[in-house]
Every structure is written in structure tokens, then in C-alpha cells.
Amino acid sequence: MTNDSQPDRKIIPIAVSSDTSPIAAPPDATPEMVSLYEAHKKIYPRSVSGFFSRLRWVTVFLTQLVFYGLPWLDWGQRQAVLFDLGARRFYIFNLVLYPQDFIYLTGLLVISALSLFLFTAVAGRLWCGYACPQTVYTEIFLWIEKHTEGDRSARMRRDAGAMSWEKLGRKAAKHAIWLAVGVWTGFTFVGYFTPIGVLGHEFFTLDVGPWEMFWVFFYGFATYGNAGFMREQVCKHMCPYARFQSAMFDKDTLIVTYDAQRGEPRGARSKKVDLLQSNLGACVDCSLCVQVCPTGIDIRNGLQYECIGCGACADVCDEVMDKMNYPRGLVKYSTENAVSEHWTQSQTLRHVFRPRVLVYTLILWTVIGLMFWSLAHRAPFKVDVERDRSTLSREVDGGLIENVFRLQIMNASEQPQRVHIQADGLDGLKVVTDPDLVIDAAQSRWVVVRLQVPVESVKPGSHPIHFEVDGQDSHAVVVEKTVFIVPR
């Protein structure tokens, strides 16, 4: 029997040491009610300028130039990059790929994984801080927010104040621009799968298909929600990379680090006070490194999984050091070993390019080389062979055994291909149908091929044979195996 009138349970707080082992609270500690779930506090990142900030915006510009511009690039009579799912053809500049070329997608995924391992081993979450779509679009949305609602202090003041027409107008303008960017992003994304010119015409004439409409707004609202509202929550709680990065780091990985030996003890002081006479470290405890952090962490607490390695704290700390006439580099990209051992830059780089990194680099370039070699030597057409299930092996006039096959010949180039079909593997085996045909550019064609063999030259059963399809213009030869069945 339950008792619904039980009083709220009390939780005794405990202290936690640096090695995360619990230490009992003192006996006279006052019991305190605590929540198991902390309310989310909105983060207002402060704008910052500096080397890493400029580098991040260069990356934003280049990635978005490619993403938004590539679908509008023409290549001959078609879109340069188009994944035509309906026709099952994928166009990447002069490449025409079919589902049978799935091995290249596998190679691309392997290259991406190895690149991630390599970059993480060298410089931590380099991808997260500069090129991840979540980071890129968050930067764009923060820039829009700054120019519609004001800087950090103005945004905090307005959010804390009562609603007014000015506040409503600024927020409405911000969200309208956010929605426009999100929908345009969704439109561009779908433009990689439906020709973007056709898609644009369909939108303006209100004749867009239901699936195109769904994905445009789905991807658009996902961009709007992730970059406008969730922001750092995606990096901290949804992205798995933050969780397994520790397995890819070591003490020679370049990360954003705070030089505690130089910075502590921290404290405010006048600019006129000499550092050596202040009995303080170089850190003036201005908290600007926390204010500029997009995930709201304090880099002075050491490496944390929330850190995306953007370098914003290093930029703002260098500005403070310049104002105080202190040397730069209190917060910088370095390694744990370099900071503790006081290595020079050359010593640090020598340890960064350690055997693990060299092995990753060797494997990565080997896979890239093999993939490009395969693409350069791929046949300009592909062949699939199927037995005609509607026609069984049979004996025809003239004492011949006949099997019927269906060949799918796919032209993987954008020029017509003349091909010649022949079959080998049995004495007297010949192609009865017309062995010469033309496959149109970037098209596939099903061909019915009849093979016959004298009955006295073969025994009953299944006999391995192979088709040879010769490209008359490209001089390429594709061989496909199958079986010829002789009835008993």
C-alpha cells in the first residue's frame, strides 16, 4: 500500500574531489533540496575578432559557397552535381555513377573516417570548430542575431526586460531571416536530387511534388531549429563525436589549452601594476573566455568534452594580453605534454607528427590513391546478366540447345557507346541475336540475347560460360559470368 502523503525526500550534498571520488559532507551540513535535472540556461556568445575567428569565417564562406553554388553549376547540358534517384544515376562533373558503383561510396566513407581519425589525432575537434554544419550555421545565425537584436549585452538586456514593440519587431525580423535562410538551405539541399532549375520553376508555379516539398521544409526547419535554438545542445548532448573523442586524443594532440602555471593565481589588477610585483598570474580573471565560448564552458578548468576547439577563447585572451602588455599565448593551441614540459613550437610539432599520425596519413593517402586509380581505369560501361525466367532452356530446330538471357548494359559515359556481344565457354556456343548495338549517352538498355549450342557437344547439366561485351569506341572489355543449362 502506497502513501501519497510522504514528505519530499532530502538529498545530502557531497563534495567531489578532482579525481571524481566522492567525499562525505561535514556532519553539520544542512540538507538541501536539489533537482536531478538542471534547467537549461541560454548562452549569449560574445563576438570576438582574431586569427581563429577569421579562419572560421573563411571556412564558413568557402563551405557555403560550395554548398549553395554547386547545384547552379552547369556541366554541358546538365547540372554538374546531381543525384538522380529516379533514374538511378549520379552525376559528379564528368562521372556518371550507377548503383553498381556503390563501392565508391564505401571508399568515400572510408576516406572520411580516416580523415576524421587523422585530424582528431593531430588537432582534436578541428572539424567541429570550423567545418561542421552545426558550427557553420550557428555562426551564420549568430551573425544575423547580432545585426537584428544587437550585441551580447543588448540581447541579454532585452530578453530580461518586458515585451515592447521594438523588442517584438527585432525578434520578428530575426526569425524571418532565420526562416528564409533555413528554407533556402532546404531548397538547395533538395536541388542536389532534383535539378535545381526545374525545382525552382515548380516552386514558383506552385507545381512542386509532395516529396520535394516535404524535404525542402523538413531540412529548412531542421536548420532553423538546430542553428537558431538548439545550438550548443547539439554539440554537447546529440553529437556522438563529443563522447568518443577521448579515445582518439592523447597528450600529444593539439587542443585549446590554458597555461595554468603561467596564469595562476588569477585575479584582477590594474594595468599599471607590474606582473612580477602583483604576486598574481597572467590571468586577470575577466571571464571573457567564458563569454565568447559557444558552448559556455570555462577553458581554465581544463579539457572538457563540450569544447569544440573553435579557438574563440584564445582570440579574446590574446586581446586582453595585448591590453595588459603581457605576452600572448595564455590560452592557445598546444598539447598537454608541451604545456607541462614547456616545449618550444618546433618540439611540439615534432611530437604532434608521431607514428600514429604518420600511419593514419599513409593509410589515408593509400586509400585515396586507390580510389582515384579505380575511377581513372573504370570501364565506360557496365553489364549485368540475368537469365530470362520466362523462357526455360529448350531444344530448338537443328539439334540445338537454346538459353535466353537478359543483359543490362549501362553507359557510364556521356557519349554513345557501340558495343559487340559475344559468349565463350562451350564448344560451338554462338550468339543468335544481333551482337552489335549502340547505347545512348548516360543511358542503360536491356537486351535479350539468345545463345545456342549443338546438343551433341554438351552434357546435361549446368555449364559455366561468360559474356564478353567489347566497347568498339573505347576498346574496353567487360566480362560477366553466368551458366548455360542443358536439360536432361
Sequence and secondary structure as in RCSB ss.txt:
>XXXX:A:sequence
MTNDSQPDRKIIPIAVSSDTSPIAAPPDATPEMVSLYEAHKKIYPRSVSGFFSRLRWVTVFLTQLVFYGLPWLDW
GQRQAVLFDLGARRFYIFNLVLYPQDFIYLTGLLVISALSLFLFTAVAGRLWCGYACPQTVYTEIFLWIEKHTEG
DRSARMRRDAGAMSWEKLGRKAAKHAIWLAVGVWTGFTFVGYFTPIGVLGHEFFTLDVGPWEMFWVFFYGFATYG
NAGFMREQVCKHMCPYARFQSAMFDKDTLIVTYDAQRGEPRGARSKKVDLLQSNLGACVDCSLCVQVCPTGIDIR
NGLQYECIGCGACADVCDEVMDKMNYPRGLVKYSTENAVSEHWTQSQTLRHVFRPRVLVYTLILWTVIGLMFWSL
AHRAPFKVDVERDRSTLSREVDGGLIENVFRLQIMNASEQPQRVHIQADGLDGLKVVTDPDLVIDAAQSRWVVVR
LQVPVESVKPGSHPIHFEVDGQDSHAVVVEKTVFIVPR
>XXXX:A:secstr
   TT     B   EE TT  EE   TT   B   SS            SHHHHHHHHHHHHHHHHHHHGGG EE
TTEESEEEETTTTEEEETTEEE GGGHHHHHHHHHHHHHHHHHHHHHHSSHHHHHT HHHHHHHHHHHHHHHHH 
SHHHHHHHHHS   HHHHHHHHHHHHHHHHHHHHHHHHHHTTTTTHHHHHHHHHTT   HHHHHHHHHHHHHHHH
IIIIITHHIIIII THHHHGGGT  TTS EEEE HHHH S     TTS GGGTT  S     HHHHS TT   GG
G   TT     HHHHHHHHHHHHHT  S SEEEE HHHHHHT  HHHHHHHHS HHHHHHHHHHHHHHHHHHHHH
HT  SEEEEEEE TTS  EEETTTEEEEEEEEEEEE SSS EEEEEEEESSTT EE S  EEEE TT EEEEEEE
EEEEGGGS SEEEEEEEEEEETTT  EEEEEEEEEE  
